Amino acid sequence: MTDQKTLSTGAWIQLALLALIWGGSFLSIRIALDEVGPLTSVAHRTFWAMLVLWIYIALRRDALPRDPRIWGAFFVMGLLNNVIPFGLMAWGQLHIETGLTSILNASTAIFGVLAAAIAFRDERLTPRRALGVTIGFLGVATAIGLGNLVNFDIRSLAQLAIIGGTISYAAASVWARLTLSGLRPEVAAAGMLTGSTLVTLPAAWLVEGPISLALQPDTWTAIAYYAVIATAGAYLLYYRILSSAGSGNLLLCTLLIAPVAITLGAIVRDETLPPQAYLGFALLALGLLILDGRLFRKRPTARPRPGAY
């Protein structure tokens, strides 16, 4: 293995698609939270996504893992990648500014690269990777507005909740590569969501009361998007990128989510992009190019053809 995985053009396209899908989930989750509680919104997300994936697997007649250790790994993955971050971030979104939430969420890439560097020899932290992540993070912060950083208060439980969710995402990416990377993406995602649902359904019922299906059409539309598309569909992409690009590179898509959310807000809700958003996009692109390494590659010297003068 090489010291660091270099992203191919195909991997960048998959990362951009994943960021586009997850960027849209911010809007849909916020719509659902107008009618249901944070834990109930998470329970809807994990249950319906799990159901869709198991139907997909049944139609494909994929073989299921028989090793109890794999099912235990599913449960841990569900906690790290769904229960903890979904719950913390849904609750955090109710109490702090959207801009600050997006900035803190983008720090997933930083924690992810650090976690991967500790866990894997082929994803070690090089000066170039550190520089690229830093510039990319500054790009996200600039696009949203550096003034939001002034509002950060370490004593704020909501802000700490968002940070806790990003750390959990980072740990999940490492755990997935260590325990689930040999499985088919749909089986890994369905198993993970099964473990999540075993926790989220009873937790939501106990804390927020019986889960009602009598919801407004807008709420059901939002749930359908973030459960079926932004969870079931997105996690199929998630595991494919994990196997080809590595856990550190996988989490770089979080740097793209906030700009996607800003753009979707401008298109769907007719929101005006602030001038600093364009500077932020430029910084983000620079950071991603540095991480990709293409700016630092030496072009091969052309050899003269025989007989050429």
Summary of the structure (lengths in Angstrom):
residues: 309
radius of gyration: 20.3
end to end distance: 40.5
largest distance: 83.2
contacts: 1086
relative contact order: 0.21
helix: 77%
strand: 0%
